[in-house]
């Protein structure tokens, strides 16, 4: 089984380590934007890919989410 993570947050490295070592799962890392993937996350990933900014923006929920008053932050 493959686990795919969409993040570049190094705080997830311990979680990835546990999943890899204790559950023997393959881990794919998808990183947003043009930044380099986190070294801490790379240690535990079997492959990495980048998602372009435009694709990421097109994948977000509308603002506001229909039927709610929930808005996304302005910096997104």
BAGU-159400 format. One record per residue (C-alpha): x, y, z; residue number from 0; residue in one letter. Coordinates in pm, 1 decimal. Example, Ala and Ser with C-alpha at 12.3 -4.5 7.8 and 13.67 -1.06 7.14 Angstrom:
BEGIN
<pt><X>1230.0</X><Y>-450.0</Y><Z>780.0</Z><k>0</k><r>A</r></pt>
<pt><X>1367.0</X><Y>-106.0</Y><Z>714.0</Z><k>1</k><r>S</r></pt>
END
This chain:
BEGIN
<pt><X>0.0</X><Y>0.0</Y><Z>0.0</Z><k>0</k><r>X</r></pt>
<pt><X>115.0</X><Y>350.3</Y><Z>-84.0</Z><k>1</k><r>X</r></pt>
<pt><X>58.0</X><Y>654.0</Y><Z>135.6</Z><k>2</k><r>X</r></pt>
<pt><X>73.0</X><Y>995.2</Y><Z>-32.6</Z><k>3</k><r>X</r></pt>
<pt><X>135.1</X><Y>1313.0</Y><Z>168.0</Z><k>4</k><r>X</r></pt>
<pt><X>71.8</X><Y>1658.5</Y><Z>20.5</Z><k>5</k><r>X</r></pt>
<pt><X>288.7</X><Y>1883.5</Y><Z>234.2</Z><k>6</k><r>X</r></pt>
<pt><X>634.5</X><Y>2026.0</Y><Z>281.5</Z><k>7</k><r>X</r></pt>
<pt><X>603.6</X><Y>2061.1</Y><Z>658.5</Z><k>8</k><r>X</r></pt>
<pt><X>901.4</X><Y>1901.8</Y><Z>832.1</Z><k>9</k><r>X</r></pt>
<pt><X>690.8</X><Y>1860.1</Y><Z>1148.2</Z><k>10</k><r>X</r></pt>
<pt><X>546.8</X><Y>1551.4</Y><Z>975.7</Z><k>11</k><r>X</r></pt>
<pt><X>884.6</X><Y>1374.6</Y><Z>957.4</Z><k>12</k><r>X</r></pt>
<pt><X>838.5</X><Y>1175.0</Y><Z>1279.2</Z><k>13</k><r>X</r></pt>
<pt><X>495.7</X><Y>1057.1</Y><Z>1164.1</Z><k>14</k><r>X</r></pt>
<pt><X>640.5</X><Y>948.7</Y><Z>829.2</Z><k>15</k><r>X</r></pt>
<pt><X>921.4</X><Y>765.9</Y><Z>1006.2</Z><k>16</k><r>X</r></pt>
<pt><X>674.3</X><Y>574.1</Y><Z>1222.6</Z><k>17</k><r>X</r></pt>
<pt><X>454.5</X><Y>479.1</Y><Z>927.4</Z><k>18</k><r>X</r></pt>
<pt><X>756.3</X><Y>364.4</Y><Z>726.1</Z><k>19</k><r>X</r></pt>
<pt><X>928.4</X><Y>169.7</Y><Z>1004.0</Z><k>20</k><r>X</r></pt>
<pt><X>634.7</X><Y>25.1</Y><Z>1196.2</Z><k>21</k><r>X</r></pt>
<pt><X>390.7</X><Y>-37.4</Y><Z>910.7</Z><k>22</k><r>X</r></pt>
<pt><X>634.0</X><Y>-91.5</Y><Z>621.4</Z><k>23</k><r>X</r></pt>
<pt><X>440.0</X><Y>144.0</Y><Z>392.5</Z><k>24</k><r>X</r></pt>
<pt><X>573.0</X><Y>319.9</Y><Z>84.3</Z><k>25</k><r>X</r></pt>
<pt><X>540.7</X><Y>697.5</Y><Z>110.7</Z><k>26</k><r>X</r></pt>
<pt><X>499.4</X><Y>945.2</Y><Z>-172.0</Z><k>27</k><r>X</r></pt>
<pt><X>561.0</X><Y>1313.2</Y><Z>-105.7</Z><k>28</k><r>X</r></pt>
<pt><X>383.9</X><Y>1581.7</Y><Z>-308.8</Z><k>29</k><r>X</r></pt>
<pt><X>519.9</X><Y>1929.5</Y><Z>-240.3</Z><k>30</k><r>X</r></pt>
<pt><X>347.1</X><Y>2255.3</Y><Z>-334.5</Z><k>31</k><r>X</r></pt>
<pt><X>517.4</X><Y>2529.8</Y><Z>-531.3</Z><k>32</k><r>X</r></pt>
<pt><X>876.7</X><Y>2561.9</Y><Z>-645.9</Z><k>33</k><r>X</r></pt>
<pt><X>1044.9</X><Y>2521.1</Y><Z>-307.3</Z><k>34</k><r>X</r></pt>
<pt><X>1276.4</X><Y>2227.8</Y><Z>-247.0</Z><k>35</k><r>X</r></pt>
<pt><X>1125.3</X><Y>1937.2</Y><Z>-54.7</Z><k>36</k><r>X</r></pt>
<pt><X>1206.9</X><Y>1926.2</Y><Z>315.5</Z><k>37</k><r>X</r></pt>
<pt><X>1520.7</X><Y>1720.9</Y><Z>384.5</Z><k>38</k><r>X</r></pt>
<pt><X>1351.7</X><Y>1568.5</Y><Z>687.9</Z><k>39</k><r>X</r></pt>
<pt><X>1058.0</X><Y>1447.0</Y><Z>476.2</Z><k>40</k><r>X</r></pt>
<pt><X>1282.5</X><Y>1326.1</Y><Z>194.2</Z><k>41</k><r>X</r></pt>
<pt><X>1449.2</X><Y>1081.5</Y><Z>435.5</Z><k>42</k><r>X</r></pt>
<pt><X>1125.8</X><Y>881.2</Y><Z>457.8</Z><k>43</k><r>X</r></pt>
<pt><X>971.5</X><Y>924.9</Y><Z>112.6</Z><k>44</k><r>X</r></pt>
<pt><X>1002.1</X><Y>672.8</Y><Z>-168.3</Z><k>45</k><r>X</r></pt>
<pt><X>926.7</X><Y>932.5</Y><Z>-434.6</Z><k>46</k><r>X</r></pt>
<pt><X>858.5</X><Y>1305.5</Y><Z>-460.5</Z><k>47</k><r>X</r></pt>
<pt><X>665.5</X><Y>1520.0</Y><Z>-703.7</Z><k>48</k><r>X</r></pt>
<pt><X>575.6</X><Y>1886.6</Y><Z>-715.3</Z><k>49</k><r>X</r></pt>
<pt><X>232.4</X><Y>2029.1</Y><Z>-774.2</Z><k>50</k><r>X</r></pt>
<pt><X>226.9</X><Y>2357.5</Y><Z>-964.3</Z><k>51</k><r>X</r></pt>
<pt><X>81.2</X><Y>2662.9</Y><Z>-794.2</Z><k>52</k><r>X</r></pt>
<pt><X>-198.7</X><Y>2696.7</Y><Z>-1052.2</Z><k>53</k><r>X</r></pt>
<pt><X>-304.6</X><Y>2333.3</Y><Z>-1012.3</Z><k>54</k><r>X</r></pt>
<pt><X>-305.0</X><Y>2371.1</Y><Z>-635.2</Z><k>55</k><r>X</r></pt>
<pt><X>-514.3</X><Y>2690.5</Y><Z>-656.7</Z><k>56</k><r>X</r></pt>
<pt><X>-764.5</X><Y>2523.6</Y><Z>-891.7</Z><k>57</k><r>X</r></pt>
<pt><X>-803.6</X><Y>2236.1</Y><Z>-643.1</Z><k>58</k><r>X</r></pt>
<pt><X>-920.1</X><Y>2451.0</Y><Z>-352.3</Z><k>59</k><r>X</r></pt>
<pt><X>-1277.7</X><Y>2482.6</Y><Z>-236.9</Z><k>60</k><r>X</r></pt>
<pt><X>-1466.2</X><Y>2797.1</Y><Z>-345.1</Z><k>61</k><r>X</r></pt>
<pt><X>-1461.0</X><Y>3102.4</Y><Z>-120.2</Z><k>62</k><r>X</r></pt>
<pt><X>-1689.4</X><Y>3101.1</Y><Z>67.8</Z><k>63</k><r>X</r></pt>
<pt><X>-1775.1</X><Y>2732.2</Y><Z>81.4</Z><k>64</k><r>X</r></pt>
<pt><X>-2133.9</X><Y>2707.6</Y><Z>-53.0</Z><k>65</k><r>X</r></pt>
<pt><X>-2398.5</X><Y>2685.6</Y><Z>218.4</Z><k>66</k><r>X</r></pt>
<pt><X>-2161.6</X><Y>2817.7</Y><Z>486.9</Z><k>67</k><r>X</r></pt>
<pt><X>-2000.1</X><Y>3138.2</Y><Z>601.6</Z><k>68</k><r>X</r></pt>
<pt><X>-1654.7</X><Y>2976.7</Y><Z>596.8</Z><k>69</k><r>X</r></pt>
<pt><X>-1391.9</X><Y>3185.1</Y><Z>413.2</Z><k>70</k><r>X</r></pt>
<pt><X>-1032.4</X><Y>3097.2</Y><Z>338.6</Z><k>71</k><r>X</r></pt>
<pt><X>-752.8</X><Y>3326.5</Y><Z>457.8</Z><k>72</k><r>X</r></pt>
<pt><X>-657.5</X><Y>3609.0</Y><Z>221.0</Z><k>73</k><r>X</r></pt>
<pt><X>-301.1</X><Y>3476.9</Y><Z>180.6</Z><k>74</k><r>X</r></pt>
<pt><X>-418.4</X><Y>3154.4</Y><Z>14.7</Z><k>75</k><r>X</r></pt>
END
